Amino acid sequence: MVADLFELHGWRGYFLGANAPLNDVLKLIDQKRPHAVALSVTVTFALHEVLDAARRIHEAFPKVPILVGGEAWPRS
C-alpha cells in the first residue's frame, strides 16, 4: 500500500513483496540506488528480522534513509 501511495505522488517504487530474501533486497538497493528504503512488519515475531534487515542495509548503504513500520510495530 505504501509503494502505491508513493507512486501516486510521483515516486518510483520497487515492491518486493513479503519475505523477500535480504540478499535480494541488498542487490536491488545496489542496482537501483534508491533515495530511501521502506520495510514493513505485520507480525510481532518478525520484528527482530526487520531490525536485523535494517541494520544490515544501513551497514551496506549508510547514506540511504530507512523507513520502518507496519501493523506489528510497537506503538507508544
PyMOL Python script that loads the backbone (N, CA, C, O; Angstrom):
from pymol import cmd

cmd.read_pdbstr("""\
ATOM      1  N   MET A   1       0.818  -1.183   0.000  1.00  0.00           N
ATOM      2  CA  MET A   1       0.000   0.000   0.000  1.00  0.00           C
ATOM      3  C   MET A   1       0.866   1.253   0.000  1.00  0.00           C
ATOM      4  O   MET A   1       0.551   2.229  -0.681  1.00  0.00           O
ATOM      5  N   VAL A   2       1.937   1.228   0.748  1.00  0.00           N
ATOM      6  CA  VAL A   2       2.813   2.397   0.797  1.00  0.00           C
ATOM      7  C   VAL A   2       3.472   2.620  -0.559  1.00  0.00           C
ATOM      8  O   VAL A   2       3.591   3.759  -1.012  1.00  0.00           O
ATOM      9  N   ALA A   3       3.901   1.536  -1.209  1.00  0.00           N
ATOM     10  CA  ALA A   3       4.507   1.678  -2.538  1.00  0.00           C
ATOM     11  C   ALA A   3       3.507   2.316  -3.497  1.00  0.00           C
ATOM     12  O   ALA A   3       3.881   3.173  -4.298  1.00  0.00           O
ATOM     13  N   ASP A   4       2.249   1.911  -3.426  1.00  0.00           N
ATOM     14  CA  ASP A   4       1.211   2.509  -4.278  1.00  0.00           C
ATOM     15  C   ASP A   4       1.014   3.985  -3.954  1.00  0.00           C
ATOM     16  O   ASP A   4       0.885   4.810  -4.859  1.00  0.00           O
ATOM     17  N   LEU A   5       0.992   4.315  -2.674  1.00  0.00           N
ATOM     18  CA  LEU A   5       0.827   5.707  -2.268  1.00  0.00           C
ATOM     19  C   LEU A   5       1.989   6.564  -2.766  1.00  0.00           C
ATOM     20  O   LEU A   5       1.774   7.669  -3.263  1.00  0.00           O
ATOM     21  N   PHE A   6       3.203   6.067  -2.637  1.00  0.00           N
ATOM     22  CA  PHE A   6       4.351   6.807  -3.136  1.00  0.00           C
ATOM     23  C   PHE A   6       4.240   7.025  -4.644  1.00  0.00           C
ATOM     24  O   PHE A   6       4.499   8.124  -5.134  1.00  0.00           O
ATOM     25  N   GLU A   7       3.858   5.990  -5.372  1.00  0.00           N
ATOM     26  CA  GLU A   7       3.736   6.116  -6.825  1.00  0.00           C
ATOM     27  C   GLU A   7       2.642   7.104  -7.212  1.00  0.00           C
ATOM     28  O   GLU A   7       2.787   7.823  -8.201  1.00  0.00           O
ATOM     29  N   LEU A   8       1.560   7.153  -6.457  1.00  0.00           N
ATOM     30  CA  LEU A   8       0.516   8.140  -6.720  1.00  0.00           C
ATOM     31  C   LEU A   8       1.027   9.565  -6.576  1.00  0.00           C
ATOM     32  O   LEU A   8       0.481  10.491  -7.175  1.00  0.00           O
ATOM     33  N   HIS A   9       2.069   9.735  -5.785  1.00  0.00           N
ATOM     34  CA  HIS A   9       2.641  11.063  -5.562  1.00  0.00           C
ATOM     35  C   HIS A   9       3.916  11.288  -6.368  1.00  0.00           C
ATOM     36  O   HIS A   9       4.704  12.181  -6.057  1.00  0.00           O
ATOM     37  N   GLY A  10       4.116  10.474  -7.404  1.00  0.00           N
ATOM     38  CA  GLY A  10       5.204  10.705  -8.335  1.00  0.00           C
ATOM     39  C   GLY A  10       6.518  10.005  -8.057  1.00  0.00           C
ATOM     40  O   GLY A  10       7.483  10.205  -8.795  1.00  0.00           O
ATOM     41  N   TRP A  11       6.585   9.194  -7.020  1.00  0.00           N
ATOM     42  CA  TRP A  11       7.806   8.459  -6.727  1.00  0.00           C
ATOM     43  C   TRP A  11       7.806   7.144  -7.519  1.00  0.00           C
ATOM     44  O   TRP A  11       6.744   6.618  -7.851  1.00  0.00           O
ATOM     45  N   ARG A  12       8.953   6.637  -7.808  1.00  0.00           N
ATOM     46  CA  ARG A  12       9.069   5.307  -8.419  1.00  0.00           C
ATOM     47  C   ARG A  12       9.360   4.331  -7.299  1.00  0.00           C
ATOM     48  O   ARG A  12      10.291   4.537  -6.520  1.00  0.00           O
ATOM     49  N   GLY A  13       8.574   3.274  -7.210  1.00  0.00           N
ATOM     50  CA  GLY A  13       8.756   2.298  -6.147  1.00  0.00           C
ATOM     51  C   GLY A  13       9.080   0.924  -6.695  1.00  0.00           C
ATOM     52  O   GLY A  13       8.735   0.596  -7.830  1.00  0.00           O
ATOM     53  N   TYR A  14       9.740   0.134  -5.889  1.00  0.00           N
ATOM     54  CA  TYR A  14      10.055  -1.255  -6.219  1.00  0.00           C
ATOM     55  C   TYR A  14       9.537  -2.105  -5.077  1.00  0.00           C
ATOM     56  O   TYR A  14      10.172  -2.193  -4.026  1.00  0.00           O
ATOM     57  N   PHE A  15       8.391  -2.729  -5.275  1.00  0.00           N
ATOM     58  CA  PHE A  15       7.776  -3.559  -4.242  1.00  0.00           C
ATOM     59  C   PHE A  15       8.280  -4.977  -4.394  1.00  0.00           C
ATOM     60  O   PHE A  15       8.084  -5.600  -5.437  1.00  0.00           O
ATOM     61  N   LEU A  16       8.929  -5.494  -3.360  1.00  0.00           N
ATOM     62  CA  LEU A  16       9.488  -6.844  -3.430  1.00  0.00           C
ATOM     63  C   LEU A  16       8.575  -7.906  -2.858  1.00  0.00           C
ATOM     64  O   LEU A  16       8.796  -9.096  -3.085  1.00  0.00           O
ATOM     65  N   GLY A  17       7.557  -7.504  -2.122  1.00  0.00           N
ATOM     66  CA  GLY A  17       6.624  -8.472  -1.569  1.00  0.00           C
ATOM     67  C   GLY A  17       7.087  -9.009  -0.225  1.00  0.00           C
ATOM     68  O   GLY A  17       8.166  -8.677   0.266  1.00  0.00           O
ATOM     69  N   ALA A  18       6.251  -9.834   0.342  1.00  0.00           N
ATOM     70  CA  ALA A  18       6.530 -10.413   1.662  1.00  0.00           C
ATOM     71  C   ALA A  18       7.653 -11.436   1.575  1.00  0.00           C
ATOM     72  O   ALA A  18       7.790 -12.154   0.584  1.00  0.00           O
ATOM     73  N   ASN A  19       8.450 -11.486   2.630  1.00  0.00           N
ATOM     74  CA  ASN A  19       9.506 -12.492   2.772  1.00  0.00           C
ATOM     75  C   ASN A  19      10.566 -12.449   1.679  1.00  0.00           C
ATOM     76  O   ASN A  19      11.140 -13.481   1.331  1.00  0.00           O
ATOM     77  N   ALA A  20      10.828 -11.270   1.139  1.00  0.00           N
ATOM     78  CA  ALA A  20      11.903 -11.145   0.153  1.00  0.00           C
ATOM     79  C   ALA A  20      13.231 -11.445   0.834  1.00  0.00           C
ATOM     80  O   ALA A  20      13.513 -10.893   1.897  1.00  0.00           O
ATOM     81  N   PRO A  21      14.044 -12.301   0.249  1.00  0.00           N
ATOM     82  CA  PRO A  21      15.348 -12.599   0.868  1.00  0.00           C
ATOM     83  C   PRO A  21      16.188 -11.324   0.973  1.00  0.00           C
ATOM     84  O   PRO A  21      16.236 -10.526   0.037  1.00  0.00           O
ATOM     85  N   LEU A  22      16.840 -11.143   2.105  1.00  0.00           N
ATOM     86  CA  LEU A  22      17.605  -9.928   2.336  1.00  0.00           C
ATOM     87  C   LEU A  22      18.694  -9.731   1.286  1.00  0.00           C
ATOM     88  O   LEU A  22      18.959  -8.599   0.880  1.00  0.00           O
ATOM     89  N   ASN A  23      19.321 -10.803   0.844  1.00  0.00           N
ATOM     90  CA  ASN A  23      20.348 -10.657  -0.189  1.00  0.00           C
ATOM     91  C   ASN A  23      19.763 -10.076  -1.471  1.00  0.00           C
ATOM     92  O   ASN A  23      20.436  -9.309  -2.159  1.00  0.00           O
ATOM     93  N   ASP A  24      18.521 -10.426  -1.803  1.00  0.00           N
ATOM     94  CA  ASP A  24      17.858  -9.852  -2.974  1.00  0.00           C
ATOM     95  C   ASP A  24      17.576  -8.367  -2.757  1.00  0.00           C
ATOM     96  O   ASP A  24      17.710  -7.563  -3.679  1.00  0.00           O
ATOM     97  N   VAL A  25      17.188  -8.010  -1.544  1.00  0.00           N
ATOM     98  CA  VAL A  25      16.940  -6.602  -1.213  1.00  0.00           C
ATOM     99  C   VAL A  25      18.229  -5.807  -1.356  1.00  0.00           C
ATOM    100  O   VAL A  25      18.234  -4.730  -1.952  1.00  0.00           O
ATOM    101  N   LEU A  26      19.315  -6.330  -0.814  1.00  0.00           N
ATOM    102  CA  LEU A  26      20.602  -5.646  -0.902  1.00  0.00           C
ATOM    103  C   LEU A  26      21.059  -5.498  -2.352  1.00  0.00           C
ATOM    104  O   LEU A  26      21.596  -4.456  -2.727  1.00  0.00           O
ATOM    105  N   LYS A  27      20.854  -6.520  -3.160  1.00  0.00           N
ATOM    106  CA  LYS A  27      21.217  -6.434  -4.584  1.00  0.00           C
ATOM    107  C   LYS A  27      20.401  -5.364  -5.291  1.00  0.00           C
ATOM    108  O   LYS A  27      20.942  -4.596  -6.086  1.00  0.00           O
ATOM    109  N   LEU A  28      19.099  -5.306  -5.006  1.00  0.00           N
ATOM    110  CA  LEU A  28      18.245  -4.302  -5.643  1.00  0.00           C
ATOM    111  C   LEU A  28      18.662  -2.890  -5.227  1.00  0.00           C
ATOM    112  O   LEU A  28      18.711  -1.986  -6.061  1.00  0.00           O
ATOM    113  N   ILE A  29      18.959  -2.701  -3.950  1.00  0.00           N
ATOM    114  CA  ILE A  29      19.414  -1.387  -3.487  1.00  0.00           C
ATOM    115  C   ILE A  29      20.702  -1.002  -4.214  1.00  0.00           C
ATOM    116  O   ILE A  29      20.856   0.144  -4.635  1.00  0.00           O
ATOM    117  N   ASP A  30      21.611  -1.938  -4.361  1.00  0.00           N
ATOM    118  CA  ASP A  30      22.871  -1.670  -5.052  1.00  0.00           C
ATOM    119  C   ASP A  30      22.635  -1.321  -6.525  1.00  0.00           C
ATOM    120  O   ASP A  30      23.304  -0.440  -7.064  1.00  0.00           O
ATOM    121  N   GLN A  31      21.704  -1.995  -7.168  1.00  0.00           N
ATOM    122  CA  GLN A  31      21.415  -1.758  -8.589  1.00  0.00           C
ATOM    123  C   GLN A  31      20.644  -0.465  -8.822  1.00  0.00           C
ATOM    124  O   GLN A  31      20.973   0.293  -9.734  1.00  0.00           O
ATOM    125  N   LYS A  32      19.632  -0.207  -8.016  1.00  0.00           N
ATOM    126  CA  LYS A  32      18.720   0.919  -8.266  1.00  0.00           C
ATOM    127  C   LYS A  32      19.118   2.209  -7.552  1.00  0.00           C
ATOM    128  O   LYS A  32      18.699   3.293  -7.957  1.00  0.00           O
ATOM    129  N   ARG A  33      19.923   2.102  -6.494  1.00  0.00           N
ATOM    130  CA  ARG A  33      20.350   3.271  -5.714  1.00  0.00           C
ATOM    131  C   ARG A  33      19.166   4.164  -5.326  1.00  0.00           C
ATOM    132  O   ARG A  33      19.103   5.324  -5.733  1.00  0.00           O
ATOM    133  N   PRO A  34      18.231   3.623  -4.538  1.00  0.00           N
ATOM    134  CA  PRO A  34      17.034   4.389  -4.175  1.00  0.00           C
ATOM    135  C   PRO A  34      17.358   5.544  -3.228  1.00  0.00           C
ATOM    136  O   PRO A  34      18.404   5.563  -2.579  1.00  0.00           O
ATOM    137  N   HIS A  35      16.436   6.504  -3.167  1.00  0.00           N
ATOM    138  CA  HIS A  35      16.568   7.632  -2.249  1.00  0.00           C
ATOM    139  C   HIS A  35      16.236   7.210  -0.816  1.00  0.00           C
ATOM    140  O   HIS A  35      16.679   7.855   0.135  1.00  0.00           O
ATOM    141  N   ALA A  36      15.461   6.136  -0.653  1.00  0.00           N
ATOM    142  CA  ALA A  36      15.075   5.629   0.665  1.00  0.00           C
ATOM    143  C   ALA A  36      14.636   4.175   0.519  1.00  0.00           C
ATOM    144  O   ALA A  36      14.294   3.718  -0.571  1.00  0.00           O
ATOM    145  N   VAL A  37      14.653   3.462   1.639  1.00  0.00           N
ATOM    146  CA  VAL A  37      14.181   2.076   1.695  1.00  0.00           C
ATOM    147  C   VAL A  37      13.121   2.005   2.785  1.00  0.00           C
ATOM    148  O   VAL A  37      13.317   2.529   3.881  1.00  0.00           O
ATOM    149  N   ALA A  38      11.993   1.355   2.485  1.00  0.00           N
ATOM    150  CA  ALA A  38      10.922   1.189   3.465  1.00  0.00           C
ATOM    151  C   ALA A  38      10.732  -0.302   3.749  1.00  0.00           C
ATOM    152  O   ALA A  38      10.635  -1.117   2.832  1.00  0.00           O
ATOM    153  N   LEU A  39      10.683  -0.635   5.024  1.00  0.00           N
ATOM    154  CA  LEU A  39      10.455  -2.011   5.460  1.00  0.00           C
ATOM    155  C   LEU A  39       9.189  -2.039   6.307  1.00  0.00           C
ATOM    156  O   LEU A  39       8.932  -1.121   7.085  1.00  0.00           O
ATOM    157  N   SER A  40       8.411  -3.088   6.151  1.00  0.00           N
ATOM    158  CA  SER A  40       7.174  -3.221   6.903  1.00  0.00           C
ATOM    159  C   SER A  40       7.132  -4.577   7.584  1.00  0.00           C
ATOM    160  O   SER A  40       7.633  -5.572   7.061  1.00  0.00           O
ATOM    161  N   VAL A  41       6.522  -4.593   8.764  1.00  0.00           N
ATOM    162  CA  VAL A  41       6.385  -5.844   9.519  1.00  0.00           C
ATOM    163  C   VAL A  41       4.938  -5.944  10.008  1.00  0.00           C
ATOM    164  O   VAL A  41       4.393  -4.988  10.560  1.00  0.00           O
ATOM    165  N   THR A  42       4.328  -7.104   9.802  1.00  0.00           N
ATOM    166  CA  THR A  42       2.920  -7.256  10.178  1.00  0.00           C
ATOM    167  C   THR A  42       2.710  -8.178  11.373  1.00  0.00           C
ATOM    168  O   THR A  42       1.636  -8.174  11.974  1.00  0.00           O
ATOM    169  N   VAL A  43       3.716  -8.963  11.722  1.00  0.00           N
ATOM    170  CA  VAL A  43       3.577  -9.886  12.852  1.00  0.00           C
ATOM    171  C   VAL A  43       4.717  -9.641  13.839  1.00  0.00           C
ATOM    172  O   VAL A  43       5.868  -9.473  13.435  1.00  0.00           O
ATOM    173  N   THR A  44       4.398  -9.622  15.122  1.00  0.00           N
ATOM    174  CA  THR A  44       5.385  -9.246  16.130  1.00  0.00           C
ATOM    175  C   THR A  44       6.583 -10.198  16.197  1.00  0.00           C
ATOM    176  O   THR A  44       7.688  -9.770  16.528  1.00  0.00           O
ATOM    177  N   PHE A  45       6.381 -11.467  15.891  1.00  0.00           N
ATOM    178  CA  PHE A  45       7.510 -12.389  15.980  1.00  0.00           C
ATOM    179  C   PHE A  45       8.555 -12.130  14.902  1.00  0.00           C
ATOM    180  O   PHE A  45       9.642 -12.707  14.956  1.00  0.00           O
ATOM    181  N   ALA A  46       8.255 -11.275  13.922  1.00  0.00           N
ATOM    182  CA  ALA A  46       9.215 -10.937  12.865  1.00  0.00           C
ATOM    183  C   ALA A  46       9.913  -9.597  13.098  1.00  0.00           C
ATOM    184  O   ALA A  46      10.710  -9.164  12.266  1.00  0.00           O
ATOM    185  N   LEU A  47       9.621  -8.938  14.222  1.00  0.00           N
ATOM    186  CA  LEU A  47      10.254  -7.647  14.494  1.00  0.00           C
ATOM    187  C   LEU A  47      11.781  -7.740  14.471  1.00  0.00           C
ATOM    188  O   LEU A  47      12.448  -6.876  13.901  1.00  0.00           O
ATOM    189  N   HIS A  48      12.329  -8.778  15.086  1.00  0.00           N
ATOM    190  CA  HIS A  48      13.788  -8.908  15.126  1.00  0.00           C
ATOM    191  C   HIS A  48      14.378  -9.061  13.727  1.00  0.00           C
ATOM    192  O   HIS A  48      15.487  -8.591  13.471  1.00  0.00           O
ATOM    193  N   GLU A  49      13.651  -9.711  12.823  1.00  0.00           N
ATOM    194  CA  GLU A  49      14.141  -9.873  11.456  1.00  0.00           C
ATOM    195  C   GLU A  49      14.177  -8.540  10.716  1.00  0.00           C
ATOM    196  O   GLU A  49      15.113  -8.266   9.964  1.00  0.00           O
ATOM    197  N   VAL A  50      13.156  -7.715  10.930  1.00  0.00           N
ATOM    198  CA  VAL A  50      13.116  -6.403  10.287  1.00  0.00           C
ATOM    199  C   VAL A  50      14.220  -5.515  10.841  1.00  0.00           C
ATOM    200  O   VAL A  50      14.878  -4.801  10.084  1.00  0.00           O
ATOM    201  N   LEU A  51      14.427  -5.551  12.143  1.00  0.00           N
ATOM    202  CA  LEU A  51      15.500  -4.755  12.737  1.00  0.00           C
ATOM    203  C   LEU A  51      16.863  -5.218  12.240  1.00  0.00           C
ATOM    204  O   LEU A  51      17.738  -4.392  11.982  1.00  0.00           O
ATOM    205  N   ASP A  52      17.055  -6.517  12.105  1.00  0.00           N
ATOM    206  CA  ASP A  52      18.306  -7.046  11.573  1.00  0.00           C
ATOM    207  C   ASP A  52      18.482  -6.615  10.114  1.00  0.00           C
ATOM    208  O   ASP A  52      19.579  -6.233   9.708  1.00  0.00           O
ATOM    209  N   ALA A  53      17.412  -6.676   9.333  1.00  0.00           N
ATOM    210  CA  ALA A  53      17.485  -6.244   7.935  1.00  0.00           C
ATOM    211  C   ALA A  53      17.848  -4.765   7.850  1.00  0.00           C
ATOM    212  O   ALA A  53      18.685  -4.378   7.034  1.00  0.00           O
ATOM    213  N   ALA A  54      17.223  -3.936   8.688  1.00  0.00           N
ATOM    214  CA  ALA A  54      17.532  -2.505   8.691  1.00  0.00           C
ATOM    215  C   ALA A  54      18.999  -2.277   9.051  1.00  0.00           C
ATOM    216  O   ALA A  54      19.663  -1.434   8.448  1.00  0.00           O
ATOM    217  N   ARG A  55      19.496  -3.015  10.018  1.00  0.00           N
ATOM    218  CA  ARG A  55      20.901  -2.876  10.415  1.00  0.00           C
ATOM    219  C   ARG A  55      21.837  -3.239   9.270  1.00  0.00           C
ATOM    220  O   ARG A  55      22.799  -2.522   8.998  1.00  0.00           O
ATOM    221  N   ARG A  56      21.554  -4.351   8.602  1.00  0.00           N
ATOM    222  CA  ARG A  56      22.413  -4.798   7.500  1.00  0.00           C
ATOM    223  C   ARG A  56      22.339  -3.855   6.311  1.00  0.00           C
ATOM    224  O   ARG A  56      23.348  -3.607   5.650  1.00  0.00           O
ATOM    225  N   ILE A  57      21.148  -3.327   6.033  1.00  0.00           N
ATOM    226  CA  ILE A  57      21.020  -2.351   4.947  1.00  0.00           C
ATOM    227  C   ILE A  57      21.825  -1.095   5.295  1.00  0.00           C
ATOM    228  O   ILE A  57      22.544  -0.558   4.452  1.00  0.00           O
ATOM    229  N   HIS A  58      21.699  -0.637   6.533  1.00  0.00           N
ATOM    230  CA  HIS A  58      22.437   0.554   6.954  1.00  0.00           C
ATOM    231  C   HIS A  58      23.949   0.339   6.873  1.00  0.00           C
ATOM    232  O   HIS A  58      24.681   1.239   6.462  1.00  0.00           O
ATOM    233  N   GLU A  59      24.413  -0.835   7.257  1.00  0.00           N
ATOM    234  CA  GLU A  59      25.848  -1.133   7.172  1.00  0.00           C
ATOM    235  C   GLU A  59      26.341  -1.089   5.725  1.00  0.00           C
ATOM    236  O   GLU A  59      27.437  -0.599   5.453  1.00  0.00           O
ATOM    237  N   ALA A  60      25.528  -1.602   4.804  1.00  0.00           N
ATOM    238  CA  ALA A  60      25.927  -1.648   3.392  1.00  0.00           C
ATOM    239  C   ALA A  60      25.737  -0.310   2.683  1.00  0.00           C
ATOM    240  O   ALA A  60      26.499   0.037   1.780  1.00  0.00           O
ATOM    241  N   PHE A  61      24.708   0.443   3.102  1.00  0.00           N
ATOM    242  CA  PHE A  61      24.355   1.702   2.439  1.00  0.00           C
ATOM    243  C   PHE A  61      24.066   2.765   3.503  1.00  0.00           C
ATOM    244  O   PHE A  61      22.909   3.139   3.699  1.00  0.00           O
ATOM    245  N   PRO A  62      25.091   3.251   4.186  1.00  0.00           N
ATOM    246  CA  PRO A  62      24.872   4.130   5.334  1.00  0.00           C
ATOM    247  C   PRO A  62      24.176   5.456   5.024  1.00  0.00           C
ATOM    248  O   PRO A  62      23.630   6.075   5.937  1.00  0.00           O
ATOM    249  N   LYS A  63      24.177   5.906   3.792  1.00  0.00           N
ATOM    250  CA  LYS A  63      23.558   7.193   3.460  1.00  0.00           C
ATOM    251  C   LYS A  63      22.090   7.071   3.051  1.00  0.00           C
ATOM    252  O   LYS A  63      21.412   8.082   2.872  1.00  0.00           O
ATOM    253  N   VAL A  64      21.601   5.850   2.904  1.00  0.00           N
ATOM    254  CA  VAL A  64      20.215   5.642   2.469  1.00  0.00           C
ATOM    255  C   VAL A  64      19.296   5.624   3.688  1.00  0.00           C
ATOM    256  O   VAL A  64      19.455   4.776   4.566  1.00  0.00           O
ATOM    257  N   PRO A  65      18.331   6.558   3.752  1.00  0.00           N
ATOM    258  CA  PRO A  65      17.376   6.525   4.868  1.00  0.00           C
ATOM    259  C   PRO A  65      16.535   5.246   4.837  1.00  0.00           C
ATOM    260  O   PRO A  65      16.184   4.751   3.765  1.00  0.00           O
ATOM    261  N   ILE A  66      16.219   4.722   6.011  1.00  0.00           N
ATOM    262  CA  ILE A  66      15.419   3.503   6.121  1.00  0.00           C
ATOM    263  C   ILE A  66      14.168   3.832   6.924  1.00  0.00           C
ATOM    264  O   ILE A  66      14.253   4.301   8.059  1.00  0.00           O
ATOM    265  N   LEU A  67      13.011   3.584   6.329  1.00  0.00           N
ATOM    266  CA  LEU A  67      11.720   3.777   6.987  1.00  0.00           C
ATOM    267  C   LEU A  67      11.235   2.417   7.444  1.00  0.00           C
ATOM    268  O   LEU A  67      11.242   1.466   6.662  1.00  0.00           O
ATOM    269  N   VAL A  68      10.813   2.303   8.698  1.00  0.00           N
ATOM    270  CA  VAL A  68      10.336   1.022   9.236  1.00  0.00           C
ATOM    271  C   VAL A  68       8.981   1.252   9.881  1.00  0.00           C
ATOM    272  O   VAL A  68       8.798   2.201  10.642  1.00  0.00           O
ATOM    273  N   GLY A  69       8.033   0.376   9.571  1.00  0.00           N
ATOM    274  CA  GLY A  69       6.709   0.480  10.166  1.00  0.00           C
ATOM    275  C   GLY A  69       5.913  -0.777   9.897  1.00  0.00           C
ATOM    276  O   GLY A  69       6.473  -1.816   9.551  1.00  0.00           O
ATOM    277  N   GLY A  70       4.617  -0.680  10.057  1.00  0.00           N
ATOM    278  CA  GLY A  70       3.743  -1.818   9.829  1.00  0.00           C
ATOM    279  C   GLY A  70       2.878  -2.093  11.038  1.00  0.00           C
ATOM    280  O   GLY A  70       3.077  -1.516  12.107  1.00  0.00           O
ATOM    281  N   GLU A  71       1.934  -2.964  10.863  1.00  0.00           N
ATOM    282  CA  GLU A  71       0.953  -3.281  11.894  1.00  0.00           C
ATOM    283  C   GLU A  71       1.579  -3.796  13.185  1.00  0.00           C
ATOM    284  O   GLU A  71       1.062  -3.530  14.270  1.00  0.00           O
ATOM    285  N   ALA A  72       2.688  -4.530  13.083  1.00  0.00           N
ATOM    286  CA  ALA A  72       3.294  -5.111  14.277  1.00  0.00           C
ATOM    287  C   ALA A  72       4.257  -4.165  14.985  1.00  0.00           C
ATOM    288  O   ALA A  72       4.755  -4.482  16.066  1.00  0.00           O
ATOM    289  N   TRP A  73       4.523  -3.009  14.385  1.00  0.00           N
ATOM    290  CA  TRP A  73       5.466  -2.079  15.009  1.00  0.00           C
ATOM    291  C   TRP A  73       4.885  -1.563  16.314  1.00  0.00           C
ATOM    292  O   TRP A  73       3.720  -1.171  16.360  1.00  0.00           O
ATOM    293  N   PRO A  74       5.683  -1.559  17.375  1.00  0.00           N
ATOM    294  CA  PRO A  74       5.185  -1.115  18.685  1.00  0.00           C
ATOM    295  C   PRO A  74       4.704   0.346  18.646  1.00  0.00           C
ATOM    296  O   PRO A  74       5.332   1.205  18.026  1.00  0.00           O
ATOM    297  N   ARG A  75       3.609   0.596  19.303  1.00  0.00           N
ATOM    298  CA  ARG A  75       3.070   1.951  19.401  1.00  0.00           C
ATOM    299  C   ARG A  75       3.401   2.511  20.786  1.00  0.00           C
ATOM    300  O   ARG A  75       3.423   1.786  21.781  1.00  0.00           O
ATOM    301  N   SER A  76       3.650   3.787  20.820  1.00  0.00           N
ATOM    302  CA  SER A  76       3.915   4.387  22.138  1.00  0.00           C
ATOM    303  C   SER A  76       3.105   5.645  22.317  1.00  0.00           C
ATOM    304  O   SER A  76       3.192   6.293  23.360  1.00  0.00           O
TER     305      SER A  76
END
""", "prot")
cmd.dss("prot")
cmd.show_as("cartoon", "prot")
cmd.util.cbc("prot")
cmd.orient("prot")
